[in-house]
């Protein structure tokens, strides 16, 4: 009976001792104040770091280390060159990463450190770092001049893990699904340039006449869309585009000729986010503004023309469009985009129906909000 009681009392004593230990592995509940203190998120207790040392950042070595010149004394004008590793976080390394997913996270983490440390940093709780193998390597809690923790910023962006959760592989099975947080719901703008080929589709009369029966032209496309991630890397979206065909020539079949400058499409997308790119399929209704010409034996408003070809008016032809696209993100907002599109529209001139097929390949940029 005495042994269980001793173990019970020992457990209570150990818990009480741990409760008063500095909680350095916990995430900071708020930015530091001017005295280097903050509220711990877990229990709202005040926790203070020892005095800060200012440091000029020379460069971000990777997602978790900085090359700095630290001012440990007002008399040291040049500062002391150090390699500082961020305390409290596990960040994938650029050089030792075994998969594209980890290398991508490491590159994003390095970019974040580079952008956040342009005005220098504050070093708290500086101590030697034996893991680096250098006499000038240290570990420290690193904050911006506005007293924001860089470790907390990396964790918030999904680019690092708190060390309190333990170290785990970045390239093992389910870790691939723990991607940096993707924008689950976002709008975007799209601008592309490419080439388009138009030809008569099924149901049209055999080609012939004074104009070519298959034509190509340059095309510009502008669009706006909305994407939503449904499950892991699966996403769906809705996109509307306006296409402008530069200097089109008439395409002719027997006694009719058509040309189109402006087209409009409304697409439903479904796709998948891969480690370095995303692939999507899309389909939806499509409309084209068609300017038509007819031969002299076709009446227009009850009047016959004696010209070989006369202007027969502008109409909106409708049909459908489908295609696929590949998107390669360059940073958080900008991405390179390429698409193949096939559109089919149908309409009539002088009571005769025609079908036009458009094949387009386009390249451009997308901006995600």
NORVENTA-V306915 format. One line per field, one symbol per residue. ss: DSSP state (H for helix, E for strand, - for the rest). phi: phi as a letter, one per 30 degrees, with the letter a starting at -180 (. if undefined). burial: I if it has 24 or more other C-alpha atoms within 12 Angstrom, else O. Layout:
ss->???
phi->???
burial->???
This chain:
ss->-HHHHHHHHHHHHHHHHHH--------E--------EEEE-----EEE----EEEEEEEE----EEEEEEE--------EEEEEEE--EE---------HHHHHHHHHHHHHHHHH----EEEEEEEE-HHH----EEEEEEEE----EHHHHHHH----EEHHH-------HHHHH-------EEEEEEEEEEEEEEEE-------------EEEEEEEEEEEEEEEEEE--EEEEEEEEEEEE-----EEE--EEEEEEEEEEEEEEEEEE----EEEEEEEEEEEEEEEEEE----E--E-----EEEEEEEEEEEEEEEEEEEEE----EEEEEEEEEEEEEEEE--EEEEEEEEEEEEEEEEE-
phi->.ddddddddddddddddddcddcddddddaddcdcicacdddbiddbccdedcdbcddaddadbbbcbcccdbdddddicdbcccddibccdcddcdcbdddddddddddddddddcdcjbccchdbdbdddibdccbcadcbdecicdddddddddicabddddidbddbbhddddddeedddbacbcbbbbabbbcadcejddedlkdcdcbbbadbcbbabbbbbdcbhcdbbabbcbccbcdhdcdcbbhcbbbbbccbbbbcccbabdcdcabcbcbaldbbbdcccbbddccdbiiccccdebbdcjcbccbabbblbbbbcdcadccbdbbbcbbbbbbabbiicdbbccccbbbblbbccd
burial->OOOOOOOOOOOOOOOOOOOOOOIIIIIIIIIIIOOIIIOOOOOOOOIIIOOIIIIIIIIIIIIIIIIIIIIOOOOOOOOIIIIIIIIIIIIIIIOOOOOIIIIIIIIIIIIIIIOIIOOIIIIIIIOOOOOOOOOIIIIIIIIIIOIIIIIIIIIOIIIIIIOOOOOOOIIOOOOIOIIIOIIOOOOIIIIIIIIIIIIIIOOIOOIOOOOIIIIIIIIIIIIIIIIIOOOOIOIIIIIIIIIIIOOIIIIIIIIIIIIIIIIIIIIIIIIIIIIIIIIIIIIIIIIIIIIIIIIOOIOOOOOOOOOOIIIIOOIIIIIIIIIIIIIIIOOOOOIIIIIIIIIIIIIIIIOOIIIIIIIIIIIIIIIIO
